[in-house]
Amino acid sequence: MPIRGWICGPSRLKVGFDHFDSCDHGPRDRPAASPFLARLAATKIAEDVRHQGLDLTATGMMDCPRRIYLERTTDYWIDPNKSAVMTRGTALHAQMAETLDPAVWSTERRDPVRHDLRGELHGFKVSALADAWRLDLSEIVDAKFPKDWSVKYRSKDGKAKSEVTAQLNIERHLMAQQPWAVKAGYHVDAVKLTVWDHGIGATEGPLAQECELLSVEQVFAIRPWGSAMTIADQAGLLVQVRTEHEKLAPGDVDGQARLAASIPLVGQPMFNGSKCGSCDVRERCDELVRMFGVPG
């Protein structure tokens, strides 16, 4: 678990995960971050074993490969206020999983083993964690909680964005490889894929968005979030990086740095060029560029 703790905003001190229970570095000797959100985020980090290694995940294949490698191999600290929106979303996902009618829905929180879908797609071993599906396996759902609760990120045609569509289609195809689902009558070409967008506007409320059913080839041909590479390209790059990493001796910090420095800056064009600005390992990434230059 390379993330080692928090950065206390005003002081910029590197502190432990329990720091904000007793912090007095905020306004008028109060905590500089919410003790609740900091504790919730720390718990999530400790539990998230799926993202501690270099195995391919549905969301990881659509992220910046350089960022993923640095987050898995570099010790770093973050300001919990920067991740507060994501932490809030995590809390709401958990609440949703507990609230949905168990007579209708299966959720990741109630059945974490089955919801951790694993299989092989496009020649890659992949995993995906599904939020929820109907017990009759007629619909798979992913919930989104926009960072500012607005609808400005919502597609005007009522359909989900291509990246979320890709994620749900990966879950859809992996479900078809689960023996228990096949035995229960799962039909990969009949299932509905839905995104529950919880954005709220002046005249709009939460919206259930439709996802198109895509073939595996169509999914892996998508260029996620404005990347110059397809999902297949990024997955292949991550596999290559993992293979090179496994050749390194344990604790070979210099070897890990050189490997990280060789990974292309795939994230730069993502989100209209804003991806790097929110990256938790941006400082280390920039340092490697100064040391080794921009990879070819």
N, C-alpha and C positions, 0 to 999 in steps of 0.2 A: 504494500500500500504506500506508494511514493508520497502522497499528500500527507504531510507530517503534522499539520496543525493550522492555526489561524494567524493572520496578520491583524494586529490591533490597530485599526484605522489611524487615529490621531498620532499615536506614538510610533507606528510602523514596526513595532516589536513583533518578533516571531514568538508565538505563545502556544500553549497546549489547547486541546479541544475543550477543556473545562474552564478556560480562562474567563469567559464572560459571566460566569456565575458570581464572580467576585470583582470584576473589572470596575474601576472608577475613573477611566480615562475619557469618558464621554462628557457631555454638558453637565455642569454642576455636580461633578463627581459621580455621575451615573454610568452604567455600562455603555461602551461604544458600539455595541451590537446587541440585538435581541438575544438574551440567554436561551429563550425557547427555540428560535430558529437555528441558532448555533448548535444547540444540543440535537435538534432534529436532523440537521445536516450531518453532524458527526456520526449519528447512529446509522444513517443511510450509507455513508462512506464505508463504515465498518462492515455493513451487511452486503455490500455490492461486490460479491466475489466474481461476477461475470465480467466486470470491466477492470479486473486487476491483472489479467494476462493479455496475451496478444492474439487470442483466438478471434475469429471473425464474428461480429454481431451485425444485426440488421442496421442499427443506427451507426455503428462504427464504420461500416463500409461507405457511409455517406459523409463521414467527417474527414478532417484533414489528417492524412496518415502520419505526418511529422508530429502533429500535436498528440496523437494517440501514443506514439512511441515515447515521446518525452514525458507524458503523464504517467506512463507505466514504469519508466526507468529512472526518472529524476526526482529527487527530493524537492518538494516545493510547498509553500504555504500560500493561502489566499485570504483575502478580506471576506468574511462571511456576508457582509452587506452586498458584495458583488454577486453572490449566489443566492440572495434572498428570494428572488422571483422563482428560481428553479426549486428551491426548498419549499416554497409555498405550494407550487404545483405538485410536488411529491406528497405533501400533506393532503391535498385535495384528492389526489389519486387514491391514497389510502382510505380516505373517508368515503369516496365513491365505491370502492371495493367492499367496504363494510356495509354500505347502505343499500346497494342493489339487492333486489329480491332473490334470495338463494334458491327459490323454487323455479326461477326463470333464467338466472344468470350464473355462470361460473366466472370467478375472478382470480387474478394472480395472487391476491392475498389469501384467498380461501384454499386454492389448490396450486401452490407454487411449482410443484414438480411437473404437472401436466402443462402448465402455462409457459414453462421454459422449453420452447420448441427447438429441436435440433435435427439436422439432416444435411443433405448435400444438394446444392443448387448451382448450376452453371459450372460444375467441376470444383466448387469450393465447399468445404465443411462450414456450415453457418448455424448460428443460433439466434433466436428472437424471443423476447418476452412479451406475451400478449396481455393487454389490459383485461379484456373480458370477451366472452362469447356466450351466445344463448345455449342453454343445455341441449337443445335439439340440433345444435351445430349449424343452424341456418344463417347465422350472422356473427361476424367478428367485428369488434368495436375498439377504437382507440380514442382516448379522451385528450383534449387539448384545453389548456387554461392560459389564454394570451397574457403576455407580461403586463399589459396595462388594461386588460379586460376589454379593450376596444375591438371593433369589427374591422379595423382598417387593414388587417392582414388577410381578411377573408376574400376568397375568390367570388367575383360577382355572379358567376354562373351556378353557384350552389354546389360546385364540385370541389373535392379536396385537392390540395397542391400535389404536384407530381411526386415529391419526396415522401410525403405521408402515404400517398397511394402506393409507392414502391414498398414502403415498410409493411403495410397491411397485406400486400400481395406476397411478400416474402413469408409472412405468417400463414397466409392462405395455402401456399405451396408446401410449406413445412408441415402443416397440419395433415396434408394428404400422405405424409410419410410416417405418421404416428399410427402404429397398429391398433391402438384402442379407438382412435377416431374412425379409421376405416371400418372396424368391426361395428361401430355405433351407427354406421350409415352416412358418414360425411361425404358430401359431393363437392369436389373442388370447383366445378363449373356452375354450381347453383348457389353457392354461399353468397350472401350480401356482405360488403365491406363498408363500414360506416365510421366517419370521424365525428365525434361529438365536440363541436366547437363551442366553448362556453363564453365566447366574447359577447359583450353587451353594448349596444349602441343607443342613440337617442330614440330610434324607432324600431330597433331590432333586438332580439334576444338570442339566446343560445340556439344553434342550428345544427341539425344532423346532416352532414355532408356525404354525398355519394362518392365512392371510389370505383373507378373503372376496373374490371377484371383484366389483368395483363398476363401475358405469357412470361415465363422465366427470362426468355431472351429480351423481351421488351423491358422488363424491370432492370436488367443489368446494362441496358443501353442508355439509361437515363443519366444525364450529367447533373449531379445533385448540387443545388444551391448556387448554380452559376459556375461550377467547377469546369476546368478545361478537360477533365478526365471523366470517363464514364464510371458507373459503379463497378463494372467489371475491371476496368483499369485500376481503380483504387483498391479493390479487393486483391488483385494480383500483386500490387505494390506492397500491401500489408503482409501478404504471404512471403514475399521475397525478403522483407525486412525481418520478419520472424525467423526465417531460415538463417539469415546472417547473424541475427542476435544469438541464436542457439549455438553458433560456432564459437562465440566468445567465452573466455574463461569467466567463472563467477567473480564478480567484483572488478571486472576490467572496465574501469570508469573511462579511460582514454578511448578504448575501443567502442564503447557505447556512444561517446561524444562524436567520434568520427562517423559512426553509422548514422546517428541522428542528423549530422550535418550533410550527409549525402542524400537525404530524403528531399525530394522537390517540395517547393513551397506551394503545395496544392491549395491551401486555404486562402491564399491572398485574394483571388477574385470572388470568393464566396460571399454571399449576402451583400452584393454590390461593393465589395472591398472592405466591409466592416468586420469581417470574421476575426481578423487578427487583433482588433482592438479589444475584444472581449475574451481573448484567449488567456487561460490561467498560467500558461508556460511561455508567454510572449517574451518575457525578459531573457529566459534561457535560449530561446530560439534566435533572438536578435544577437545574443552573445556568440552563438555558433556561427552566424553569418559573418560577424566581425573577425572571428578566428579562422574560418575556413572558406569564406566567400559564399556566394549564391550558387547552389548546386546546379549543374547543367541539365 
